Amino acid sequence: VTGLPIRHVGECFQRSNDTISRYFRKMVTIFASEPFYSKHVSPPFASSTTTVHPKIMWSHRFWLYFKDAIGAIDGSHIPTSPPLHDCAAYCNRK
């Protein structure tokens, strides 16, 4: 959730990178397993466009990127990187 590398988390909790990595993989496996996932995760209906904010839905600028999205994670930043041939299109001032 914090976006910190394993090295920083290991320093914070005074554990090795291997231990942090091992327990992280265990937690991801638990969260993705069928009993937990089916009980606690409920994605919105893919055919429902009523949950999309009108500013996004009626904007040609935004709808291109959000038209096939079925949900979002609030308050989380997921680091990604585009393919090298598309990097110029994803430049940001920040």
C-alpha positions in Angstrom: 0.0 0.0 0.0 2.8 2.4 0.8 4.7 1.8 -2.4 8.0 1.4 -0.5 10.6 -1.0 -1.8 11.2 -4.2 0.1 14.5 -2.8 1.3 12.9 0.1 3.1 10.2 -2.1 4.6 12.9 -4.5 5.8 14.8 -1.6 7.5 11.6 -0.3 9.1 10.8 -3.7 10.7 14.4 -4.8 11.1 14.0 -7.9 9.0 15.9 -9.2 5.9 14.7 -8.6 2.4 14.1 -12.3 2.0 11.8 -12.4 5.0 9.8 -9.4 3.8 9.5 -10.9 0.3 8.5 -14.3 1.6 5.7 -12.9 3.8 4.6 -10.5 1.1 4.1 -13.4 -1.3 2.2 -15.3 1.4 -0.2 -12.4 1.9 -0.8 -12.0 -1.8 -1.6 -15.7 -2.0 -4.0 -15.4 0.9 -5.7 -12.4 -0.5 -6.0 -13.9 -4.0 -7.3 -17.3 -2.7 -10.9 -18.2 -3.3 -12.4 -18.1 0.2 -11.0 -14.6 1.0 -11.4 -13.1 -2.5 -15.0 -14.3 -3.0 -16.1 -13.1 0.5 -14.4 -9.7 0.6 -14.0 -8.5 -3.0 -17.0 -7.5 -5.1 -16.1 -5.7 -8.3 -18.7 -3.5 -9.9 -20.8 -4.7 -12.8 -18.8 -4.3 -16.1 -22.0 -3.3 -18.0 -23.0 -0.6 -15.6 -22.0 2.9 -16.7 -24.1 4.6 -14.1 -21.3 4.5 -11.5 -18.9 6.5 -13.8 -18.8 10.2 -13.0 -20.5 12.2 -15.8 -17.5 14.4 -16.3 -15.4 11.3 -17.2 -18.2 9.6 -19.2 -19.0 12.5 -21.4 -15.4 13.8 -21.9 -13.7 12.6 -25.1 -10.4 13.2 -23.3 -11.0 10.9 -20.4 -13.5 8.3 -21.6 -10.9 6.9 -24.1 -8.9 5.6 -21.1 -11.8 4.7 -18.7 -14.3 3.1 -21.0 -13.3 -0.5 -20.3 -12.4 0.0 -16.6 -14.5 -2.0 -14.1 -13.2 -0.4 -11.0 -10.5 1.6 -9.3 -8.4 1.5 -6.1 -9.0 4.6 -4.1 -6.0 6.3 -2.5 -3.4 3.9 -3.9 -0.7 4.6 -6.3 0.3 1.7 -8.6 3.6 2.3 -10.2 3.7 1.3 -13.9 5.8 2.0 -16.9 4.8 2.2 -20.5 6.6 0.4 -23.4 9.6 2.2 -24.6 8.0 3.1 -28.0 5.1 4.9 -26.1 7.1 6.7 -23.4 6.7 10.1 -25.0 2.9 9.9 -24.9 3.0 9.3 -21.1 5.3 12.2 -20.1 4.1 14.2 -17.1 5.2 17.4 -15.5 5.6 15.6 -12.2 
